[in-house]
Structures are given as C-alpha cells and as structure tokens.
C-alpha cells in the first residue's frame, strides 16, 4: 500500500488515564474531621491507579474505506475516535491523518451553544478550512437534510437532542472533509433519520471519502462497512472484513444493557406534573442472560395514589416488539407519598439481535390528565449467540417476540 492510498495511519497508539482513589473513607462527623486534620495536617495522599483505555493499537485505513468499530461498552472505541479526532492526546504512539477531518462524536461536539444553527454551519466549515463560497454551495443541502429550517436562526442551545444531532450530522456529512468520524451519537435520532444517515454515509463512501464509524448496530456495520475493527480491552482483537468482525464479536457477547443516562437528557412528555414523576431508570442484565430488569424510580407527591405503568419496547427500525401495561397483570399499584421503584422483568430470548429503546409512561389510575412519560430511552442491545446460524446476517429486519412474562412490584 503506497502512502498516497492511506487516509489514516496509526502506530503503537496507547492512551492512559490516572484514576485517583481515596486512601480511607471520608469523615462523616465533625469529630472525625478534626481528628483527621490533627493526624494529617497536610492531607492524606490519594492512591493512584494507571488505566490504559488503549494499548499498542496499530492499523492503516485506505482512502475511500468504510470502517466499522465494534466492541463492548468500555472497550476503548470512543477513546480511539477522540484520539483520531485530536480531541484527546495519545499517551504513546503516532496518528497520521491525510486530509480534512469531520467528526461527530457527542451531541454538542463542534457547535457553539450561543450561536444559531446557521452560524454554526459556517463556523464548522471555517474550522475545516472551507471558504465561505464553498460552504454556501452546500448550505441548502445541509438544511434540507437536517430538517431544522424552521429553527435555523435559533441558538442551538435551545435545540432538542434530536434536532441537534440531525444538524450536526448534516454538517459533518456535507462539508468537504476527506475523513468522516462518527460515534454512536446517531442512536439519538429516530428510525427514519437513521435510515437517511445510512444512505448518506453510503453516498459519502461512494465519493471516495473515508468513513470511520463506531456503532452497536451490527446490521449497519455489515451493510455499510467494508472493514471491521473488533476492540476488546483497549486492543484490536480483530481487523478484517466487516461481516467476519461481527461474527467474531457475537461469539463472545449475547446481551448488553444500555448505559443509563439522565432521564432529563431524553425526550420527556408530561401533563399536570405534581402527582407522580419519573426520577431515574436503571437497566440490569447481570442476572439471567436471557432477560433484563428495568427499574423505574418514581416520586409520588400525594398521600396515596394508585399507579399504572405502561412500557413499550421498540427496535431501531421503529417496530414495536411489544407493549405491556401493569393493568394487564393485576390491579393498580397502591403507593404512598415518597420514592418507589417499579421492577419490570423482560425476557429477551425471543428478540432478534438488535438495539432496543423503550417508551415508559407512569400515571395515576384516577386521572388521564396527570402523567409523566419518557420516550426513546436506551434499553438493551441483543447480540446473536455463538449457536446462532450465520445465515441470520442475511435475513435483516425480522423481529420475533413471544412468551412475554412481565412482573411488577413496588419497593416500599
């Protein structure tokens, strides 16, 4: 491979972080605090641990290649993208990028919160080294693709997460960067927009631009990418054809609960808030490997209330796998004022491999006008087991669900 064919060259890349641990527990009373200060007037030294998020990573990416990076949460995928985007400095090794780089890593990356959508388009183009005339030539296409024309002169700090990511992707994909780096941020968009993004990345790749993509959507990786990187514990476990990388990954993973971000960072719908509020949602798949526990933490604000919970599980293609209500399994839950946890056990053995989100609604049984709802909240990614026939990859889009057993009980 000649140097003129290379878009990204990485040699011996490593990234280490220092994790600090308190040597002892913090004082909890005034007496303990005074005694600690007397014993250690200069403060107690913290213990430090060195953590390598990436270690000895080397690879080359040719111009025009579309690379899909897959692996478990915490494997080092996002760190790799931040180093390639020059957001994070590597601890060891070298990274050479041959061409202008457009990055879409997190909702908010690259945009100035106080500027409008229009101003941010020109700002991003200028950062990429484009002239104002070049940006104007792509301006209408960016606005049309993002669908935020109505809010173009509104500061982006007032955008919803969906609007933000649509505009950010449109800017990154349309402005003339030779290398496009995209993280799992596309999961914020709806199914229709994800389909548009997939089509646009195919178009970008067809124009000879290089795409470096992190995704838990294995069907995206197989459909879009020519090469796959499997990252495990900060190292490249496999580098080769995209389909083979997915097959190797699925031999070691079956079910991965989604990270639980703040509920306030996701789409909320409320009416007459004050009776019951969703405070947080936790996803636990550490027990039986074929099921997941959804824990919905709520606050009840009246003396007593009969609570009804509705939950829908939705695939990335927008198909509702199933929708259940606590009323299907017994009378409403009687709860007193205070914090409660609703536990929902969901079997996953009948779900085809995909990433799933959920819609949750909590309401008092006595009123249809007072409820709190959380929409499109990340729930779980189901991967095929090693016993799954490889022909599964040739049958995308199928969703099979059966035998749903759902239980719900409050924590007093």
PyMOL commands that set and color helices and strands:
alter all, ss='L'
color gray80, all
select helices_A, chain A and resi 3-5+30-39+77-84+117-127+132-146+149-151+156-158+161-174+184-188+191-206+218-224+242-250+263-265+326-329+390-394
alter helices_A, ss='H'
color red, helices_A
select strands_A, chain A and resi 6-21+47-62+66-70+92-97+101-104+179-182+210-214+227-232+235-241+255-257+268-271+276-284+291-315+320-325+333-347+354-364+371-382
alter strands_A, ss='S'
color yellow, strands_A
deselect
rebuild
show_as cartoon
